Amino acid sequence: MMKRFHDIAAAVLAILSFVALVDPISAAPAERFEVTSIKAIRPTLTNTLDAVQKRDATRARESFQAYDSGWNGIEFYVNTRSRPMYELLELQYQPKITKALEAASPDFAAIAPDVQGMLAKFDELVAMIEKAAPLNPLFDDIARLRIVRAHLREVPPALKVGNFAKARESFKKFDETWDSIEDLIKVRSQDAYVAIEKGMIEIEDALMPDKPDVAKATALVNDVMTRYNAVLAEIAKEARAANR
């Protein structure tokens, strides 16, 4: 009987040792939302660089616009972590690259080093944040709200240039991700929550025609954004106070 017990114990230890060997990552802590959300926009920069190197102006512009939209979601983190890094990425690299890509015939040879430099600094940023202590959880709420809002922010510019397909696509993404953050709005302001829900229905209806009424649709989006931003500003104020 005792021999049988020892045999079973040995078998269990062998299994546990095997699991530890084949799956050492399972015990590792998951990355913070701050880190994963910032890393998530890195491909937009690598896509921009690839398009620039292939001299594809259209794809380079689209990729960098996607970066700009994604950046809006996470820049609050960056501005809090490092003002100098924020200013370098937001106020130096981004305007310079945007302006260069707007040219009818972009100078790809001149743009490529700037995109490469921006990507290198972005990677420095990620490495710095990975090593830093977590921020107050309110910062994650802000990021979640801003990441979802980024889709809505894309609608008015698309309407302005008559790209109605893009306007509908961006609003659809906002609508699909709204469920993930609606409780953050609702717990802060029931009135804002109800108004946003109503406004979303109206925006969807306004975007349905082949040629939507641009002024009307834009006004509806701006109204929803105003209510959304009011709640976001309230949380941001609390986060800044908690970070002092």
ABEGO torsion letter per residue (X at the ends): XAAAAAAAAAAAAAAAAAAAAABAAAABBBBBAAAAAAAAAAAAAAAAAAAAAAGBAAAAAAAAAAAAAAAAAAAAAAAAABAAAAAAAAAAAAAAAAAAAABABBBAAAAAAAAAAAAAAAAAAAAAAAABBBBBAAAAAAAAAAAAAAAAAAAAAAAAAGBAAAAAAAAAAAAAAAAAAAAAAAAABAAAAAAAAAAAAAAAAAAABABBBAAAAAAAAAAAAAAAAAAAAAAAAAAAAAAX
